[in-house]
């Protein structure tokens, strides 16, 4: 049986990690977590500390700039989706719930922290929750507190951790979350789009990428005589990603958008 992939997130990092380990052990799944950040850092010449900041540090005056955060998370997204393309995986601590929107065989779970996690970590107060909400919006473009972004929301105020693990493990067996051809295609398209974004990141960080069946459509802003040159450069870079069948580059005449991007 082709089983789902499971993404677990929580407002308590300790509780989400414990739950993810419990589910992975219960089902015999592989566990993908922040241990891959060291590999990402080494492969792309970035700092593991900065990758952690990109995932955890809320926006603020002295915080990481949005453009730097997005660049770092481009690498995290690509590495995460590559690993999630396998069957029987539980992912935690990498924002996978945001990457998997629209993938029907992905079970996205949100755990609401209880009064304490047994390790001196109390339930986040409203101020902490708001900071994390702003982080989620900047990092992933979604509101972590919105239940519509999940398939299942469990409160650890009313459930023991072991009960939550059992509920998640049982839900993984529901027919709704079994991998189907169209769902695998959706995940493959997302994984390839992430790889293409990586290729374009250094020179064209503002590029928007869509993928369908190996066909890549890239949208970039340009003005004046440099449009054709930029179009060719984007096509050459995007074509280098393994799995790309063809590339279309759409140039948008957007002077103000380009200026805003370059000024960030």
Backbone torsions as a table, in degrees:
resi	resn	phi	psi	omega
1	UNK	NA	135.6	179.1
2	UNK	-85.3	111.9	-171.0
3	UNK	-94.1	164.8	-176.7
4	UNK	-79.0	171.2	166.2
5	UNK	-103.5	147.5	-172.9
6	UNK	-124.1	127.4	176.2
7	UNK	-115.3	124.1	-177.8
8	UNK	-117.7	130.6	174.9
9	UNK	-135.8	160.9	-178.4
10	UNK	-158.1	163.4	171.6
11	UNK	-83.0	3.8	172.2
12	UNK	-125.4	107.6	-179.7
13	UNK	-56.4	-37.3	-179.7
14	UNK	-64.6	-43.9	-177.8
15	UNK	-69.5	-36.6	179.8
16	UNK	-67.8	-37.1	179.5
17	UNK	-67.4	-44.5	178.7
18	UNK	-62.1	-42.2	179.7
19	UNK	-65.7	-42.6	-179.6
20	UNK	-62.5	-42.8	177.4
21	UNK	-62.7	-41.9	-179.9
22	UNK	-62.7	-43.5	179.6
23	UNK	-66.3	-44.3	179.5
24	UNK	-60.7	-43.6	179.0
25	UNK	-65.7	-41.2	-177.9
26	UNK	-63.8	-39.6	-175.6
27	UNK	-96.3	-9.5	-175.1
28	UNK	73.8	28.7	-179.4
29	UNK	-89.6	158.6	169.8
30	UNK	-75.3	148.7	178.4
31	UNK	-112.5	123.2	177.6
32	UNK	-113.0	120.5	-178.9
33	UNK	-142.1	-151.0	-171.8
34	UNK	-74.3	-3.0	174.6
35	UNK	-63.4	-20.2	-179.9
36	UNK	-79.5	-10.9	-178.0
37	UNK	-64.5	-35.0	176.9
38	UNK	-63.4	-39.3	177.9
39	UNK	-66.6	-41.8	178.5
40	UNK	-62.0	-44.7	-179.2
41	UNK	-60.1	-45.5	-178.6
42	UNK	-67.1	-38.8	-176.5
43	UNK	-70.1	-34.1	-172.6
44	UNK	-113.2	6.3	175.7
45	UNK	66.1	35.9	176.7
46	UNK	-116.6	170.1	-178.1
47	UNK	-87.4	132.1	175.9
48	UNK	-62.6	-35.4	177.3
49	UNK	-61.2	-40.5	179.0
50	UNK	-69.0	-34.2	175.8
51	UNK	-62.5	-41.7	177.1
52	UNK	-64.3	-41.3	177.6
53	UNK	-62.0	-41.8	-179.8
54	UNK	-60.7	-34.8	-179.8
55	UNK	-80.7	-29.5	-167.7
56	UNK	-116.7	-24.7	-170.9
57	UNK	-83.9	118.0	179.3
58	UNK	-65.3	155.0	176.1
59	UNK	-60.4	147.8	179.1
60	UNK	-179.5	174.6	-175.6
61	UNK	-59.9	-39.7	-178.0
62	UNK	-101.3	8.6	-176.5
63	UNK	-82.8	173.1	176.8
64	UNK	-59.5	139.5	179.1
65	UNK	-69.4	148.9	-174.7
66	UNK	-58.5	-39.8	-177.6
67	UNK	-67.3	-40.1	177.1
68	UNK	-65.3	-41.2	178.9
69	UNK	-59.2	-47.1	-178.4
70	UNK	-64.2	-36.0	177.8
71	UNK	-63.3	-45.2	179.8
72	UNK	-66.4	-41.2	-179.0
73	UNK	-71.4	-19.7	172.7
74	UNK	-60.0	-41.7	178.5
75	UNK	-69.3	-40.0	179.4
76	UNK	-63.8	-45.6	-179.6
77	UNK	-59.4	-46.7	-177.8
78	UNK	-63.1	-45.1	-179.7
79	UNK	-66.3	-39.7	-179.7
80	UNK	-64.9	-49.2	-178.5
81	UNK	-65.3	-33.5	176.7
82	UNK	-61.2	-43.4	-179.1
83	UNK	-73.8	-31.6	-179.9
84	UNK	-76.9	-8.3	177.4
85	UNK	-70.2	-13.8	174.4
86	UNK	-83.3	162.1	176.0
87	UNK	-78.9	162.1	167.0
88	UNK	58.1	61.5	-178.6
89	UNK	-131.0	137.8	169.1
90	UNK	-110.5	130.8	-178.4
91	UNK	-119.5	139.4	-178.6
92	UNK	-146.9	144.5	171.0
93	UNK	79.9	9.3	-175.6
94	UNK	-123.7	3.1	-178.6
95	UNK	78.3	22.6	-174.3
96	UNK	-62.1	-28.6	179.9
97	UNK	-59.0	-29.3	178.8
98	UNK	-77.6	-34.8	-177.0
99	UNK	-74.9	-22.5	-169.7
100	UNK	-100.0	9.7	178.3
101	UNK	-57.5	128.5	180.0
102	UNK	91.7	-7.7	177.5
103	UNK	-90.9	107.8	-168.5
104	UNK	-71.2	-22.8	178.3
105	UNK	-92.6	15.5	173.4
106	UNK	-99.8	123.0	176.0
107	UNK	-95.9	108.2	-176.7
108	UNK	-100.7	118.9	-172.4
109	UNK	-118.0	135.4	173.6
110	UNK	-115.4	126.8	175.9
111	UNK	-104.1	123.2	175.4
112	UNK	-89.8	124.3	-173.5
113	UNK	-61.9	144.7	173.8
114	UNK	-85.0	-169.2	-178.5
115	UNK	-58.8	-29.5	178.6
116	UNK	-166.9	158.1	-176.7
117	UNK	-106.4	12.4	179.0
118	UNK	82.2	-0.3	-179.9
119	UNK	-125.6	28.1	178.4
120	UNK	79.6	9.9	-179.3
121	UNK	-101.8	113.9	179.3
122	UNK	-85.0	163.0	174.9
123	UNK	-60.5	133.7	-178.1
124	UNK	-58.8	140.4	176.4
125	UNK	-81.2	179.1	-174.8
126	UNK	-62.6	-37.1	179.8
127	UNK	-63.9	-44.5	178.3
128	UNK	-64.4	-40.0	179.5
129	UNK	-64.1	-38.0	178.9
130	UNK	-67.7	-38.9	177.7
131	UNK	-62.8	-41.0	-179.9
132	UNK	-71.0	-32.7	176.3
133	UNK	-64.8	-42.8	178.9
134	UNK	-66.4	-37.0	175.7
135	UNK	-61.1	-46.4	-178.9
136	UNK	-61.4	-40.7	179.9
137	UNK	-64.8	-41.7	-179.5
138	UNK	-74.1	-40.9	-174.6
139	UNK	-77.0	-42.8	-169.9
140	UNK	-121.6	-7.2	179.1
141	UNK	74.3	20.7	175.9
142	UNK	-142.9	161.7	-179.3
143	UNK	-94.1	113.1	-179.2
144	UNK	-60.3	-25.0	-176.4
145	UNK	-84.7	-5.1	-178.3
146	UNK	-85.9	114.2	-177.8
147	UNK	-63.3	-18.9	178.8
148	UNK	-66.1	-13.8	179.5
149	UNK	-87.0	7.0	-176.7
150	UNK	-134.8	157.6	173.5
151	UNK	-87.7	-23.1	-176.9
152	UNK	-150.2	133.6	175.1
153	UNK	-124.2	123.7	-178.7
154	UNK	-121.3	137.4	178.3
155	UNK	-100.8	121.9	178.0
156	UNK	-81.2	1.6	171.5
157	UNK	-75.2	-23.9	-178.3
158	UNK	-118.2	-2.9	179.8
159	UNK	-126.4	143.2	169.0
160	UNK	-74.4	149.7	179.0
161	UNK	-52.2	-39.9	-179.6
162	UNK	-64.8	-35.1	177.4
163	UNK	-66.6	-41.5	178.1
164	UNK	-61.4	-43.0	178.3
165	UNK	-59.9	-44.6	-179.0
166	UNK	-64.1	-39.4	179.8
167	UNK	-65.3	-44.2	179.8
168	UNK	-64.4	-44.6	-179.4
169	UNK	-61.9	-39.2	178.1
170	UNK	-66.5	-42.7	-179.1
171	UNK	-62.4	-30.0	179.9
172	UNK	-61.9	-20.7	179.3
173	UNK	-89.5	-3.2	-179.7
174	UNK	-65.4	141.2	178.3
175	UNK	-55.0	-32.5	-179.0
176	UNK	-55.4	-32.0	-173.8
177	UNK	-101.9	13.5	176.7
178	UNK	-80.0	141.6	-176.9
179	UNK	-68.5	127.2	176.8
180	UNK	-118.9	167.2	-176.5
181	UNK	-57.6	-46.8	-177.0
182	UNK	-67.0	-32.5	-179.9
183	UNK	-71.6	-39.9	176.0
184	UNK	-63.4	-38.6	178.4
185	UNK	-62.7	-43.2	179.1
186	UNK	-59.2	-44.3	179.3
187	UNK	-66.6	-41.0	178.8
188	UNK	-62.8	-39.3	177.9
189	UNK	-63.6	-42.3	179.3
190	UNK	-64.5	-41.3	-179.4
191	UNK	-65.2	-42.1	179.3
192	UNK	-68.0	-40.3	177.6
193	UNK	-59.3	-39.4	178.7
194	UNK	-64.9	-38.9	178.3
195	UNK	-66.6	-39.2	178.2
196	UNK	-65.3	-41.7	177.8
197	UNK	-59.3	-38.1	176.7
198	UNK	-59.7	-43.9	-179.3
199	UNK	-62.5	-33.9	-175.2
200	UNK	-90.1	-11.1	-167.9
201	UNK	-56.3	-46.7	-173.5
202	UNK	-64.8	-41.2	-174.7
203	UNK	-101.9	-28.2	-175.5
204	UNK	-134.3	64.6	-176.1
205	UNK	-64.7	-19.2	-178.2
206	UNK	-87.1	-3.1	-175.3
207	UNK	-63.3	140.5	174.3
208	UNK	-105.6	132.1	-172.5
209	UNK	-123.6	131.3	172.2
210	UNK	-126.5	143.7	-177.3
211	UNK	-133.2	141.1	172.1
212	UNK	-147.3	117.2	177.9
213	UNK	52.4	41.5	178.5
214	UNK	83.9	-7.5	175.2
215	UNK	-88.0	129.0	-173.6
216	UNK	-113.6	130.7	173.8
217	UNK	-117.3	121.6	-179.9
218	UNK	-115.3	133.4	176.2
219	UNK	-114.5	124.6	178.8
220	UNK	-133.5	152.0	177.3
221	UNK	-93.0	140.0	177.5
222	UNK	-158.3	157.6	177.7
223	UNK	-135.3	156.1	171.0
224	UNK	67.7	-150.4	-172.7
225	UNK	-73.9	-13.2	-177.1
226	UNK	-82.2	1.6	-175.9
227	UNK	-61.7	-49.6	-177.0
228	UNK	-64.3	-41.6	179.5
229	UNK	-63.3	-42.0	179.2
230	UNK	-66.4	-39.8	179.0
231	UNK	-60.0	-45.0	179.7
232	UNK	-66.3	-40.1	-179.4
233	UNK	-65.7	-41.7	178.4
234	UNK	-63.9	-44.2	-179.8
235	UNK	-61.7	-41.8	-179.2
236	UNK	-63.3	-45.1	-178.9
237	UNK	-67.7	-45.7	-177.7
238	UNK	-63.4	-34.5	-178.5
239	UNK	-66.8	-16.8	-177.1
240	UNK	-78.3	-15.3	-179.5
241	UNK	-71.9	128.6	179.0
242	UNK	-58.6	134.6	179.1
243	UNK	99.5	-7.2	179.8
244	UNK	-79.3	127.0	178.0
245	UNK	-92.0	-41.4	176.9
246	UNK	-157.4	162.1	-177.9
247	UNK	-131.9	129.4	169.3
248	UNK	-110.4	134.3	178.5
249	UNK	-118.5	119.4	178.3
250	UNK	-105.0	119.4	-179.6
251	UNK	-94.5	126.3	-179.4
252	UNK	-102.6	125.8	177.7
253	UNK	-78.8	90.3	-173.6
254	UNK	-137.4	83.4	-178.1
255	UNK	-62.4	-46.2	-174.7
256	UNK	-70.1	-36.5	176.5
257	UNK	-65.1	-40.7	178.8
258	UNK	-64.7	-42.3	-179.4
259	UNK	-64.6	-39.0	179.4
260	UNK	-65.4	-41.8	179.2
261	UNK	-63.6	-44.8	-176.2
262	UNK	-68.3	-20.8	-178.5
263	UNK	-89.2	-3.9	-178.7
264	UNK	-81.3	NA	NA
